Structure formats: structure tokens, C-alpha cells
Amino acid sequence: MAVISSQSESSSAAAPRTAKLATAGLDADRLPRHVAIIMDGNGRWAQERGKPRAEGHLQGVQTVRTIVEEASQLGIEQLTLYCLSSENWKRPQPEVDFLMALLQQYLISQRADLIEQNLRFAMIGRREQLPAPVLHELDENIRLCSVNTGMTLCLAINYGARAEIVDAVKRIARKVEAGELSADAVDESLITDHLDTHAMPDPDLMIRTAGEMRLSNFLLWQISYAELWVTSRCWPEFEPADLHQALRDYGRRVRRFGGLK
């Protein structure tokens, strides 16, 4: 009887996802495991409407909430969001301070939702430079979500792909210097194992908003074979329908990984 009950519960839980995929015109077997998003255009969106840049960031947080929930309900395994690059510290100090305060507020306000939605939580990027209160809230979310079994939400904060690769090379070099590792043992797999993303699948699909056609130092090692999808819509106006379109386009592509089908 317990087995029958378990199967019934599993079917009941899968029903909303099946309906959502059907409504969006998506095939569950053609979905990417890992979607990475460069959330660009917050300030531009605000300025085009005669608003301060801060308004764009506030609206961008609302979009994050919407897209995280949508991706989770669709059955995406991991969603990685480029929140703050290592180059963003060059922005005016008031804007940087606002972004840090906004990030801290987001981490606290969304904690209950992360747990309710059964989301796992992760962060990539250098912890240095991040204010202690922000680090505390990041670590608290990671701790509280560690037992969850749903989609992984990964935030790239103070992240730069070149810095990540440099840090990985330094870790490997120290092991070679200490005699723990032979230089001849260094290969792609070993480098991958020393990146911030070592426990994560590589992104299958990378989305960029606001129409910019560049990678902006985001997951350069990991997206070697990711499918790219760019929209002119700024992040604050990015909607579930846009995500659905990106996923449908991804599902129609043939991924050869350098070979032939």
C-alpha cells in the first residue's frame, strides 16, 4: 500500500509541471539541465523611463523572483544568475552600496520562499570584498537550503571567469609545488574540478538580456558548448514567456559538440 501511495503522490506532484510544459509548448526531454543568465539592462530600463537607476535594480529583483519560480516549476535542474561581476566595483560608490543593501535584503526576504520551493542555494565568486552582513546571509541560505532536493539557484556574486580560472590554476600549482600532484596530471578534467563550479553541470543554455552580444567574463570555461540566446528586452521586463521562447528555441537546436549527427 505504501508503494501505491508513493506513486500516487509522485503523479500528483508531476501533474502541474506537465500542464505548465504543455501550455508553454515545451518538451520535457528537450529542456536544458542548466540555464545561465546575464541579467543586463536594469539601469538602461530605468533611464529610458526617466527613473533613477535604483528603480531598475528594484524591478530587476522582482524579475528574479518570477523567473526563479518559473524555472523551478518547469523542472530546470540549475539556474545560475550573474548578479554582480568583479568589474561592477568600478561603478559609483552609491550604486555599489545600494546593490549590496539590495542583495542582503533579497537574501533575507526570499529565504522562506527558497525553503518552501525546495530550492538548493549556491554562490560562486570571490568572497573577498563582500560585506560581512551579505556573506552571513549568503551562508545562512546555503545552510538552510542544503537539505532541499529541487532546483539549484546559484548566484554569481563578485564573479569573474578569468579570476575563477586564475584561482583554480593557483590551487593546482600549490599541489604540484607540494608534491601532491604531477604537472603531467593536469588536464581539462582536473582544471574543472578546481573551479568554483566543480560540483555543477556545465550550462546548456546561456541567456543574455538587453541585446548585448558579448559574454562579459561569465563562465568562460563552462559555456564552451552552451547554446546562446539573446533578447533585446531588458532584464526588468523579462517575463516567463521570454524564458519559454528561449527554451523552445533551445529545444529545436541540434547540439553536435564538434562532431556530426
FIDOVEX-17476 format. One line per 10 residues: for each residue x, z, y of N, C-alpha, C. Coordinates in pm, whole numbers, plus 32768, in hexadecimal, padded with zeros to 4 digits. Example, Ala and Ser with C-alpha at 12.3 -4.5 7.8 and 13.67 -1.06 7.14 Angstrom:
2
8527,830C,7DC7,84CE,830C,7E3E,8528,830C,7EB6; 8505,82C4,7F1F,8557,82CA,7F96,850A,8313,8003
// end
This chain:
261
8052,8000,7F87,8000,8000,8000,8055,8000,807E; 80CA,8045,8077,8121,804E,80EC,8157,7FC3,8110; 8174,7F72,80A9,81A8,7EED,80C1,813F,7E97,8106; 80C4,7EA0,80D7,8057,7E53,8112,8044,7E7A,81A3; 8049,7EFC,81BE,8039,7F2C,8248,80A8,7EF8,82A1; 8123,7EF9,826D,8195,7ECA,82BB,8189,7E37,82DB; 815E,7DE8,8276,814E,7D5A,828C,80E1,7D3E,82F2; 8076,7D8E,82EC,8008,7D7E,834B,8035,7D9B,83D8; 8083,7E08,83E9,80B6,7E2C,846C,8113,7DC1,84A2; 8168,7D87,8448,81C6,7D20,8473,817C,7CA5,84A2
8114,7C7E,845A,80C5,7C09,8481,807F,7C20,8504; 804D,7C9C,8517,8008,7CBE,8592,8066,7CB7,8609; 80E2,7CE6,85F6,8145,7CE5,8663,8171,7C59,8685; 8172,7BFF,8620,81A1,7B77,8636,8138,7B1E,8678; 80BA,7B46,866C,804D,7AF2,869F,8058,7AD5,8735; 806F,7B39,878B,807A,7B1B,881C,80ED,7ABB,883A; 815C,7AC9,87F4,81CD,7A70,880B,81AA,79E1,87E1; 8169,79D3,8770,8143,794E,8740,80E7,7909,87A4; 8088,7956,87D9,802B,791F,883B,8072,78F8,88BC; 80CF,794C,88E8,8119,792F,8963,8170,78B2,8954
81B1,78A5,88E1,8204,782F,88C9,81AD,77B1,88C7; 813A,77BB,8889,80E0,7747,8882,80B0,771F,890C; 808B,7781,895C,805B,7765,89E4,80C7,7723,8A39; 8144,774D,8A24,81B4,7716,8A71,81E9,7693,8A37; 81B4,766A,89C5,81E3,75EF,8985,826D,75FD,8949; 828C,7672,8915,8311,768E,88E0,830F,769C,8849; 837A,7671,880A,838D,767C,877A,83ED,76F0,8760; 83C0,7753,8714,8412,77C9,86FA,8498,77A5,86BA; 8499,773A,866A,8514,7712,8625,8575,76C7,8680; 8549,76A4,86F9,859D,7659,8756,85C4,76AC,87D0
85AF,772D,87CA,85D2,7784,883A,8666,77A8,8835; 86A6,77B9,88A7,8730,77EB,88A9,8733,787E,8885; 879D,78A8,8845,87AE,7938,882B,87CF,7982,88AB; 8826,7945,88FB,885D,798B,8970,884F,7931,89EA; 880B,7965,8A50,87FA,791D,8ACE,8847,7968,8B3B; 889A,7921,8B86,88E3,795C,8BF7,88B0,791A,8C77; 889E,796B,8CE0,8866,7937,8D5C,88BD,795D,8DD4; 88E1,78F8,8E24,891E,7910,8EA7,88AC,7915,8F0B; 888E,798B,8F3B,881A,79A1,8F92,8842,7988,9023; 883A,790C,904C,886C,78E4,90CF,87F9,78CA,9130
8813,78E1,91B1,87B6,78B7,9219,8762,7924,9258; 8781,79A3,923F,8731,7A0F,927C,8737,7A09,9314; 87B0,7A05,934A,87C0,7A03,93DB,8788,7984,9419; 87A0,7913,93D7,876F,7892,9409,86D5,7892,940F; 8697,78C7,93A4,8605,78CD,939F,85CF,791E,9415; 860F,798E,9434,85E1,79E2,94A2,85F6,799E,9529; 866B,7964,953E,868A,7925,95BD,8630,78AE,95D9; 860B,7864,9572,85B1,77F2,9585,8526,7820,95B3; 8508,789F,959C,8487,78D5,95C4,8491,7930,963D; 8505,792D,967E,8518,797E,96F5,8521,7A12,96DA
854A,7A36,9662,8554,7AC3,963C,85E6,7AEA,962C; 8606,7B6B,9635,8690,7B97,961D,86B5,7B82,958A; 8737,7B71,9570,8766,7B58,94E8,873B,7BC6,9487; 872F,7C40,94BA,8706,7CAF,9463,867F,7C96,9422; 8626,7C51,946A,85A2,7C33,9433,85AE,7BD8,93B9; 860F,7B7D,93BE,8626,7B26,934C,8654,7B73,92D1; 86AC,7BD5,92E7,86DD,7C27,9278,866C,7C7B,923D; 8616,7CB0,9294,85A5,7D00,9264,8547,7CAC,920F; 852B,7C32,923E,84D4,7BDA,91F1,8519,7BAE,9171; 859D,7B9F,9177,85E8,7B7A,9100,85DC,7BE1,9091
85D6,7C60,90B7,85C5,7CCB,9053,853E,7CBE,900E; 84D7,7C9A,905A,8454,7C85,901E,8459,7C13,8FB8; 84A4,7BAA,8FD8,84B2,7B3A,8F7C,84FB,7B67,8EFD; 8560,7BBB,8F0D,85A8,7BF0,8E98,8547,7C35,8E3A; 84F3,7C8B,8E70,8493,7CD3,8E1C,8439,7C72,8DD0; 8408,7C0D,8E16,83AC,7BAD,8DD9,83EF,7B5C,8D6B; 8467,7B2A,8D87,84AC,7AD3,8D28,84E0,7B21,8CAF; 850D,7B9B,8CC5,853A,7BEF,8C55,84C6,7C06,8BF4; 8454,7C2A,8C29,83E0,7C42,8BD4,83B5,7BC3,8B8A; 83B6,7B52,8BD2,838C,7AD4,8B95,83EC,7AAB,8B25
846D,7AB4,8B3F,84D0,7A8E,8ADA,84C3,7AE5,8A5E; 84AC,7B65,8A74,849C,7BC1,8A04,8422,7B9D,89B1; 83B4,7B80,89F2,8338,7B5F,89AA,8342,7ADB,8960; 8395,7A80,8993,83A8,7A00,8950,8401,7A0B,88D4; 844C,7A78,88CB,84A2,7A8C,8857,8532,7A62,886B; 855E,7A58,88EA,85EC,7A3C,8904,863E,7AB5,88D7; 86AF,7A9B,8896,8700,7B08,8860,8751,7B50,88CD; 8786,7B04,892C,87D4,7B41,8998,87BF,7AF3,8A18; 87B6,7B3F,8A87,87AD,7B06,8B0D,881B,7B46,8B60; 8876,7AF2,8B95,88E3,7B24,8BE9,88CF,7AF2,8C77
88CC,7B4F,8CD6,88B2,7B2F,8D62,892E,7B49,8DB7; 8954,7AE7,8E07,89C8,7AF3,8E60,899A,7B3A,8EDF; 89AE,7BBD,8EE2,897B,7C10,8F50,89DB,7C19,8FC6; 8A59,7C2D,8FA8,8ABC,7C3E,9013,8B42,7C0A,8FE2; 8B76,7BA5,9024,8BF8,7B6E,8FFC,8C67,7BBF,903C; 8CDF,7BB1,9005,8D52,7BF8,903E,8D75,7BC1,90C8; 8D41,7B4A,90E9,8D58,7B0F,916D,8CF2,7B3E,91D5; 8C84,7B7A,91A7,8C1B,7BA3,9205,8C45,7C15,9261; 8CB5,7C57,9241,8CE5,7CC2,9298,8D14,7C8A,931F; 8D25,7C06,9328,8D4E,7BC8,93A6,8CDB,7BC1,940B
8C63,7BDE,93DF,8BF0,7BD7,943A,8BF6,7C4A,949E; 8BA9,7C41,950B,8BA8,7CAE,956E,8B89,7D34,952B; 8BCF,7D9E,9558,8BC1,7E20,9518,8B31,7E54,9515; 8AE2,7E41,9580,8A56,7E6F,9578,8A08,7E2F,9506; 8A21,7DAD,94ED,89DB,7D6A,947F,8A0A,7D9E,93F8; 8A8D,7DB6,93EB,8AC2,7DEE,936E,8A87,7E78,9355; 8A82,7ECB,93BC,8A49,7F51,93AE,89B7,7F4A,9384; 896D,7EEB,93BF,88E1,7EDB,939D,88D2,7EB1,930B; 8928,7E55,92DE,8921,7E26,9253,893D,7E98,91F1; 899D,7EED,9212,89BB,7F5F,91BB,8946,7FC1,91B4
8909,7FDB,9227,8896,8035,922A,8821,7FF8,91DE; 880E,7F76,91EC,87A1,7F31,91A7,87B8,7F33,9110; 8834,7F1F,90E7,8855,7F21,9058,883A,7FAC,901E; 8864,8013,9065,884C,809A,9035,87B6,80B7,9028; 876B,808D,908C,86DA,80A2,9089,869B,8057,9014; 86C9,7FDB,8FFD,8693,7F8C,8F8E,86AE,7FD2,8F09; 8727,8001,8EF5,874B,8041,8E77,86F4,80BA,8E5B; 86D3,8104,8EC3,8680,817B,8EB2,85ED,8155,8E9E; 85BB,80FC,8EF4,852C,80DC,8EF1,8503,8090,8E74; 8561,8043,8E39,853F,7FF4,8DC4,855E,8038,8D40
8591,80B1,8D46,85BB,80F6,8CCB,8547,8106,8C69; 84D6,8133,8C9A,8463,8147,8C41,8434,80C4,8C05; 8437,8058,8C54,840C,7FD5,8C22,846C,7FA1,8BB8; 84EE,7FB7,8BCB,8550,7F8C,8B68,8535,7FCE,8AE1; 8516,804E,8AE7,84FB,8098,8A6C,8476,806B,8A2F; 840F,805D,8A83,838B,8034,8A52,8390,7FA9,8A13; 83E0,7F4E,8A4D,83E9,7EC6,8A19,844F,7EBA,89A7; 8489,7F2B,897F,84E6,7F2F,890E,8562,7ED9,8927; 8590,7ED4,89A6,8601,7E81,89C9,8685,7ECD,89B7; 86E8,7E87,8985,8770,7EBC,8986,87AE,7E9A,8A0D
880F,7EE9,8A37,8846,7ED8,8ABF,88DE,7ED7,8AB6; 891B,7E7A,8B01,89AD,7E6E,8B00,89DD,7E42,8B8A; 8A5D,7E54,8BA2,8A9B,7E29,8C20,8B21,7DEA,8C01; 8B43,7D7E,8C49,8BC9,7D45,8C42,8C00,7D3E,8CD0; 8C84,7D48,8CDC,8CC3,7D47,8D5F,8D1C,7DC1,8D6F; 8D70,7DBD,8DD3,8DCC,7E2C,8DED,8D81,7EA1,8E2C; 8D94,7F16,8DF4,8D50,7F8E,8E26,8D8F,7FC1,8EA8; 8E0E,7F9C,8EBC,8E4F,7FC4,8F38,8E04,7F89,8FAE; 8E06,7FCF,901B,8DC4,7FAC,9098,8D30,7FD2,909B; 8CF2,7FDD,9026,8C65,8002,9026,8C56,8095,904B
8BF8,80B6,90A3,8BE3,8142,90CA,8BC0,8199,9052; 8BEB,8215,9055,8BD3,8272,8FE6,8B3E,8280,8FC5; 8AE5,8288,9029,8A55,8294,9008,8A20,821B,8FBC; 8A51,81A3,8FDE,8A26,812B,8F97,8A59,812E,8F07; 8AD7,8153,8EF4,8B0E,815D,8E6D,8AC1,81C2,8E19; 8A9B,8231,8E57,8A4F,8298,8E0F,89CB,825F,8DDC; 8983,8218,8E31,8901,81E1,8E09,8913,8171,8DA1; 897B,8121,8DAE,8998,80BB,8D4A,89AF,80FB,8CC1; 8A05,8160,8CBD,8A24,81A2,8C3F,89AA,81E8,8C04; 8955,821D,8C5B,88DC,8261,8C2C,887D,81FD,8BEA
886F,8187,8C26,8818,8122,8BEA,8851,80F0,8B65; 88D4,80DD,8B61,8914,80B2,8AE4,88FB,8119,8A77; 8909,8199,8A9A,88F7,8205,8A38,8867,820B,8A07; 8809,820A,8A64,877C,821A,8A3F,8746,81A2,89F2; 8780,812C,8A08,8750,80B3,89C6,879E,8090,8947; 87FD,80E5,8923,8855,80C5,88B2,880B,80C1,882D; 8799,8104,8822,874E,8107,87A4,86E4,8099,87A0; 86D4,8050,880D,866E,7FE7,8811,8698,7F70,87BB; 8638,7F1F,8795,8653,7EB1,8737,8627,7E29,876C; 85F8,7E22,87E9,85C6,7DA5,8820,8632,7D54,8865
8609,7D05,88C5,8666,7CAE,890E,86D2,7D00,8955; 874A,7CCB,895A,87B6,7D09,89A7,87B2,7CD2,8A35; 87A6,7D2C,8A96,87B3,7D07,8B23,883F,7D2E,8B4F; 888F,7CCB,8B72,8919,7CE2,8B9C,8927,7CBE,8C2F; 8957,7D1B,8C7F,896F,7D03,8D0D,8A04,7CED,8D25; 8A26,7C7E,8D64,8AB0,7C62,8D8A,8AC3,7C97,8E18; 8B0F,7D03,8E24,8B1F,7D49,8EA4,8BB4,7D58,8EC1; 8BDD,7D34,8F3B,8C6B,7D2D,8F5D,8CB3,7CDC,8EF1; 8C75,7C6B,8ED0,8CA5,7C17,8E62,8CE3,7B96,8E97; 8D52,7B70,8E5A,8D8F,7AEE,8E71,8DCD,7AC1,8DEE
8DB3,7A46,8DC4,8DE3,7A18,8D42,8E7B,7A15,8D3B; 8EBC,79EA,8DA8,8F4F,79E7,8DA5,8F89,7A74,8D95; 8F4D,7AD4,8DDC,8F7B,7B5F,8DD0,8F65,7B92,8D42; 8EF4,7B6D,8D07,8ED6,7B96,8C7E,8F3F,7B61,8C1D; 8F64,7AE1,8C2E,8FC8,7AA5,8BD6,9051,7AE5,8BEC; 9073,7B00,8C6A,90F2,7B44,8C88,90F7,7BCD,8C44; 9089,7C17,8C4D,9084,7C9C,8C0F,9093,7C91,8B77; 9055,7C2B,8B3C,9060,7C19,8AAB,90F0,7BF8,8A83; 9132,7BA2,8AD2,91BE,7B7E,8AB5,9218,7BFA,8AC0; 91FF,7C4E,8B23,924E,7CC8,8B32,923D,7D25,8AB9
91C3,7D31,8A87,91AB,7D87,8A12,91F7,7D52,8999; 91F4,7CCF,8988,923B,7C92,8918,92D2,7CA1,8929; 9302,7C8B,89A3,9392,7C95,89BE,93C6,7D22,89A0; 9377,7D87,89C3,93A1,7E12,89A8,93AE,7E29,8911; 9354,7DEE,88C3,935A,7DFF,8832,93D3,7DB7,87F8; 93F2,7D40,882F,9469,7CF8,8801,94E7,7D47,8825; 94E9,7D7C,88A1,955B,7DCA,88D0,9570,7E46,887B; 9503,7E83,884E,950B,7EFE,87FE,9526,7EE1,876B; 952D,7E62,8747,9547,7E3E,86BC,94CC,7E46,8663; 9456,7E55,86A0,93DA,7E5D,8652,93A5,7DD3,862D
93DA,7D6E,866D,93A4,7CE8,865E,9414,7C82,866D; 940F,7C19,861D,9470,7BAC,8628,943C,7B46,868D; 9497,7B0C,86DC,946F,7AA5,873B,9431,7A2D,86F5; 945D,7A11,867C,9426,79A1,8630,9396,79BA,8604; 936A,7A38,860B,92E1,7A59,85E2,927C,7A3E,8650; 92AE,7A21,86C8,9253,7A0A,8739,9211,7981,872B; 918D,7982,8720,9140,7906,8719,90BE,7919,8767; 9067,78B5,8765,8FEA,78BE,87B1,8F97,7936,8786; 8F91,794E,8706,8F41,79BD,86D2,8F75,7A43,8706; 8FF8,7A53,870A,9033,7AD0,8738,9016,7AE6,87CD
9023,7A7B,881B,9005,7A87,88AA,8F73,7AAC,88BE; 8F1A,7A6A,8875,8E8B,7A89,887D,8E72,7B1D,8860; 8EB9,7B52,87FE,8EA6,7BDE,87D6,8ED4,7C40,8841; 8F20,7C12,88A3,8F53,7C6C,890C,8F0D,7C57,8992; 8EA8,7C02,8995,8E5A,7BEE,8A0E,8DEE,7C59,8A1C; 8DB5,7C65,8A94,8D49,7CC5,8AA9,8CD3,7CA7,8A4D; 8CC2,7C29,8A2A,8C4F,7BFC,89DD,8C6A,7BF7,8947; 8CCF,7C3E,8918,8CFC,7C30,888E,8C8F,7C48,8826; 8C2C,7C9B,8847,8BC3,7CBA,87E7,8B46,7C65,87FC; 8B4F,7BFE,8851,8AD9,7BAF,8876,8AE8,7B1F,8849
8A78,7ADC,882D,8A80,7A4C,8811,8A9D,79FF,8891; 8AE0,798E,8886,8AF6,793A,88FB,8A71,7906,892F; 8A65,78F1,89B3,89E9,78B9,89E9,89CF,782D,89B2; 8952,7813,8990,8929,778D,8967,88F9,773D,89DF; 88C1,7783,8A41,8888,7742,8AB7,88B1,778F,8B33; 88E6,7747,8B96,8903,7785,8C17,88AB,7745,8C82; 8862,779A,8CC8,8808,776E,8D33,8845,7794,8DB9; 883E,7738,8E19,8867,7759,8EA1,87F9,7731,8F01; 87D8,778C,8F5C,8772,7770,8FC0,87B3,7743,9043; 8760,7715,90A0,8788,76ED,9127,87D6,766A,912C
87DB,7621,90BE,880F,7599,90C1,88A4,7588,90C7; 88F1,75F4,90C3,8983,75E6,90CA,89BA,75B7,9044; 8A15,7555,9048,8A4A,751A,8FCE,8AD7,754D,8FB3; 8AE2,75CE,8F9B,8B64,7608,8F7A,8B4E,7685,8F24; 8BBA,76B2,8EE4,8BB2,7721,8E85,8BD0,77A8,8EC6; 8C12,77A7,8F39,8C2A,7821,8F86,8C6D,7890,8F36; 8CCF,786B,8EE2,8D20,78CE,8E9D,8CCD,7927,8E41; 8C68,78EA,8E00,8C0C,7936,8DAC,8C1D,790E,8D19; 8C4A,796A,8CC6,8C51,7957,8C35,8C98,78D4,8C0E; 8D08,78B8,8C50,8D4B,7838,8C3C,8D76,7822,8BAC
8DA5,7889,8B69,8DCE,787D,8ADD,8D54,786A,8A83; 8CEC,78B7,8A9E,8C79,78BE,8A44,8C1C,7845,8A4C; 8C19,77FF,8ABD,8BB7,7792,8ACB,8BF3,7708,8AAD; 8C60,7706,8A61,8CA2,7688,8A42,8C42,761F,8A0C; 8BDF,764A,89BC,8B7F,75ED,8983,8AEF,7610,89A6; 8ADD,765C,8A11,8A56,767D,8A3D,8A15,7604,8A7F; 8992,75F9,8A71,8945,7594,8AB8,892C,75C6,8B46; 893C,756F,8BA9,892A,7595,8C34,88A3,7563,8C67; 8861,75B5,8CB7,87DF,7590,8CF2,87DB,75C7,8D81; 87CB,756E,8DE2,87CE,7593,8E6F,8748,7571,8EB0
8716,75CC,8F02,869C,75B4,8F4D,86B8,75C8,8FE2; 8672,757F,9036,8682,758E,90C6,863A,760B,90FA; 85E5,7644,90A9,859B,76BB,90D4,85FA,7732,90E1; 85ED,777D,914D,863F,77F5,9160,860D,7864,9102; 8664,78C2,90E6,8641,792A,9085,85C1,7976,90A8; 85A9,799C,9126,852E,79E7,9142,84AE,799C,9120; 84B4,7916,9117,843C,78C8,90F8,843D,7893,9068; 84A0,78BC,901A,84A8,7895,8F8D,843C,78DD,8F3F; 83EE,7893,8EF2,837A,78CB,8EAD,8384,78B5,8E16; 832F,78FA,8DC8,832E,78E2,8D38,831E,784F,8D14
82CE,7804,8D63,82BC,7775,8D47,8341,772A,8D50; 8399,7754,8DAC,841D,7716,8DB8,8472,7736,8D3E; 846A,77B1,8D11,84B2,77D8,8C97,847F,7787,8C21; 83FD,7777,8C17,83C4,7728,8BA9,83F9,7699,8BAC; 8402,765F,8C24,8433,75D5,8C31,84C4,75CB,8C02; 8514,762D,8C29,85A1,762D,8BFE,85AA,7637,8B67; 8557,768B,8B2B,8559,769D,8A9A,8526,7620,8A51; 84C1,75DF,8A89,8491,7562,8A4D,84FC,74F6,8A52; 853F,74EA,8AC6,85AA,7488,8AD3,861B,74A5,8A71; 863C,7525,8A62,86A3,754D,8A03,867B,7523,8975
85FC,7539,8953,85CC,751B,88CD,85D1,7487,88AA; 85D2,7431,8910,85D8,73A1,88F8,8667,736B,88EF; 86C7,73BE,8913,8751,738F,8912,878D,7396,8884; 87ED,733B,886B,8834,733A,87EB,88BF,7372,8803; 88DE,73E2,87C4,895F,7423,87D8,89BF,73F9,876A; 8A27,73B2,8790,8A84,737A,872D,8B05,73CA,871F; 8B24,741C,8782,8B9E,746D,877E,8C1A,7417,8762; 8C1E,73A1,879F,8C91,7349,8790,8C8C,72EE,8719; 8C29,7302,86C1,8C1E,72AE,8649,8BAC,724A,8657; 8B7D,721A,85E7,8B10,71B8,85E4,8A9F,71EE,858F
8A25,71CA,85B5,89B0,71F0,8567,8987,7179,850F
// end
